[in-house]
Amino acid sequence: MMSVPPSRGCLLDLPWEDILVPHVLCHLPLRQLLSLQRVSKSFQSLIQLFLANMRCFDSSKIGPAIPRAAFVNLMKDNEVLHQLGLQNCSDWLTDRELLPVIGQNHHLQQIQLKGCAQLSRHALVAISLSCPNLRCLSLAHCEWVDSLSLRSLADHCKALETVDLTACRQLKDEAICYLAQKCGKLKSVSLAVNANVGDGAVEEIAKCCPELEHLDLTGCLRVKNESIRVLAEYCPKLRSLKVKHCHNVAESSLSILRGRGVELDVEPPLQRALVLLQDVVGFAPFINLQI
């Protein structure tokens, strides 16, 4: 008689929550996981279980454009997110899609909303009320961010360490000062491309945020030398400062930070002059830079 070969086990026979979700599916790209849902009803159930326990969602890892309906379906059962990246959803993301996700995920620590222009101030208020453990928030090019919503963020998210407010053009010194006063753990702040930001905001950040390491003031035309000197005095941990296109900031204040080894995005005047001269005549003149 012929012996019957032993039956081979199926992948789905392995424990889902103990093996497949934490040790197998977590290593697959999200785009492939979504494709697996179409294999069978069992695979669909497995992927839904994975999505419900997913700690990190980054839309950029799915492709150039995730459909609105797909996003809503992916997020409907998840209540354990720690990281949420939606910078690739700016074409369609509104409060209607975002607020339910924020409302059911109270453990979020990082949120990326760069360029999501169709949201409103209600989105930031919802984040502040639902995410007390928030540490990193990008609102770059979100012009809907206003003073009231930023104050709500400052009141409720005291653990905030990184905030990107690039081109949030409604914000003025008063709102930035309030944020600095309430969120003293800030390490990285971007106020770039905001003509309303001046010395008051920079000085308050310097005095209230001693852990500050990175500050981006690119294009903040109202920032002057005095606030840079205050920054040098109160922020011993500062590692980088961007002041390109800040026409009222001169080497007299930057030299203090430069001497401490702080990375600056503008060169010393003499070095800039040598580079320009080299571009014009095609060679670097022999000049003793120690003079």
Buried (B, 14 or more C-beta within 10 A) or exposed (E): EEEEEEEEEEEEEEEBEEEBBEEBBBEEEBEEBBEBBEEEEEBEEBBBBBBBBBEEBBBBEBEEEBEBEEBEBBBEEBEEBBBBBBBBBBEBBBBEBBBBBBEBBBBBBBBBBBBBEBBBBEBBBBBBBBBEEBBBBBBBBBEBBBBEBBBBBBBBBEEBBBBBBBBBBBBBBBBBBBBBBBBBBBBBBBBBBBEBBBBBBBBBBBBBBBBBBBBBBBBBBBBBBBBBBBBBEBBEEBBBBBBEBBEBBBBEBBBBBBEEEBEBEBEBEEEEEBEEBEEEEEEEEEEEEEE
